[in-house]
Amino acid sequence: MDRNKKTEKTTGMETDQAPFEHRQGSSESHVNEADDIRVDLHEEEMSASVREVDRGAVQIQKEVVAEEQTLEVPVTEERVNVQRRTVDRPVSAGDDAFKEGTIEVPVYGEEVDVQKQARVVEELEIDKEAVQATERVTGTVRREEVNFEGEVVDGGTTGTSGGGLLDKAADAITGNTKKPRS
């Protein structure tokens, strides 16, 4: 198997070869010093969106209520008054003397008739308005960090492994399964 064509995928990192693999008994410290290990660091961003939901309904009920009302209505009635007067004169030829009979006098009055008429006395205007408020939401986001131990030389590290993320990544790529030091 050709070492320069090997591709491994472990813990989210890819490399074309194992660039920092050590050979025992060799003056070379690395297989290929021109290759770099690239480790992608990821971070989550939190965003929010809104969606419309049904919050129920407002019910406006109309009911019929009956109540007694009293109106004072003036009415007119006719009354018959009979008055007696003493008179002394002779009977004339056209008088109906000594005949019995009944005299009817029509009497009129007023009765109250009640009418009801429905009228619009008030209006309800019903509308809706959108009221905007700010709602605070909290969530946990993750990010990857790199830590390492050792001496920094020209942007690289030298010295013994301190169990950092880069060391673990290099171990995973090279297949080195040493137990970390306590």
Contacts in CASP RR format, 6 or more apart in sequence:
PFRMAT RR
TARGET T0000
AUTHOR 0000-0000-0000
METHOD contacts of the structure
MODEL  1
MDRNKKTEKTTGMETDQAPFEHRQGSSESHVNEADDIRVDLHEEEMSASV
REVDRGAVQIQKEVVAEEQTLEVPVTEERVNVQRRTVDRPVSAGDDAFKE
GTIEVPVYGEEVDVQKQARVVEELEIDKEAVQATERVTGTVRREEVNFEG
EVVDGGTTGTSGGGLLDKAADAITGNTKKPRS
3 17 0 8 1.000
3 18 0 8 1.000
3 31 0 8 1.000
4 16 0 8 1.000
4 17 0 8 1.000
4 32 0 8 1.000
5 16 0 8 1.000
5 17 0 8 1.000
6 16 0 8 1.000
6 17 0 8 1.000
6 18 0 8 1.000
7 14 0 8 1.000
7 15 0 8 1.000
7 16 0 8 1.000
8 14 0 8 1.000
8 15 0 8 1.000
8 18 0 8 1.000
8 173 0 8 1.000
10 172 0 8 1.000
10 173 0 8 1.000
11 168 0 8 1.000
11 169 0 8 1.000
11 172 0 8 1.000
12 40 0 8 1.000
13 37 0 8 1.000
13 38 0 8 1.000
13 39 0 8 1.000
13 40 0 8 1.000
13 169 0 8 1.000
13 172 0 8 1.000
13 173 0 8 1.000
15 35 0 8 1.000
15 37 0 8 1.000
15 38 0 8 1.000
15 173 0 8 1.000
16 35 0 8 1.000
17 31 0 8 1.000
17 32 0 8 1.000
17 35 0 8 1.000
18 31 0 8 1.000
18 173 0 8 1.000
18 174 0 8 1.000
18 175 0 8 1.000
19 30 0 8 1.000
19 31 0 8 1.000
19 32 0 8 1.000
19 33 0 8 1.000
19 35 0 8 1.000
19 36 0 8 1.000
19 37 0 8 1.000
20 30 0 8 1.000
20 31 0 8 1.000
20 37 0 8 1.000
20 170 0 8 1.000
20 174 0 8 1.000
21 30 0 8 1.000
21 31 0 8 1.000
21 174 0 8 1.000
22 29 0 8 1.000
22 30 0 8 1.000
23 31 0 8 1.000
37 166 0 8 1.000
37 169 0 8 1.000
37 170 0 8 1.000
37 173 0 8 1.000
39 146 0 8 1.000
39 165 0 8 1.000
39 166 0 8 1.000
39 169 0 8 1.000
41 143 0 8 1.000
41 144 0 8 1.000
41 145 0 8 1.000
41 146 0 8 1.000
42 142 0 8 1.000
42 143 0 8 1.000
42 144 0 8 1.000
43 141 0 8 1.000
43 142 0 8 1.000
43 143 0 8 1.000
43 144 0 8 1.000
44 141 0 8 1.000
44 142 0 8 1.000
44 143 0 8 1.000
45 141 0 8 1.000
46 139 0 8 1.000
46 141 0 8 1.000
48 137 0 8 1.000
60 124 0 8 1.000
60 126 0 8 1.000
73 112 0 8 1.000
75 109 0 8 1.000
75 110 0 8 1.000
75 111 0 8 1.000
75 112 0 8 1.000
76 109 0 8 1.000
76 110 0 8 1.000
77 107 0 8 1.000
77 108 0 8 1.000
77 109 0 8 1.000
77 110 0 8 1.000
78 107 0 8 1.000
78 108 0 8 1.000
78 109 0 8 1.000
79 107 0 8 1.000
80 105 0 8 1.000
80 107 0 8 1.000
91 97 0 8 1.000
144 165 0 8 1.000
145 165 0 8 1.000
146 164 0 8 1.000
146 165 0 8 1.000
146 166 0 8 1.000
147 164 0 8 1.000
147 165 0 8 1.000
148 157 0 8 1.000
148 162 0 8 1.000
148 163 0 8 1.000
148 164 0 8 1.000
148 165 0 8 1.000
148 166 0 8 1.000
148 167 0 8 1.000
149 157 0 8 1.000
149 160 0 8 1.000
149 161 0 8 1.000
149 162 0 8 1.000
149 163 0 8 1.000
149 164 0 8 1.000
150 157 0 8 1.000
150 158 0 8 1.000
150 159 0 8 1.000
150 160 0 8 1.000
150 162 0 8 1.000
151 157 0 8 1.000
151 158 0 8 1.000
151 159 0 8 1.000
157 166 0 8 1.000
161 167 0 8 1.000
161 171 0 8 1.000
161 180 0 8 1.000
161 181 0 8 1.000
162 180 0 8 1.000
162 181 0 8 1.000
163 180 0 8 1.000
163 181 0 8 1.000
170 176 0 8 1.000
171 177 0 8 1.000
171 178 0 8 1.000
END
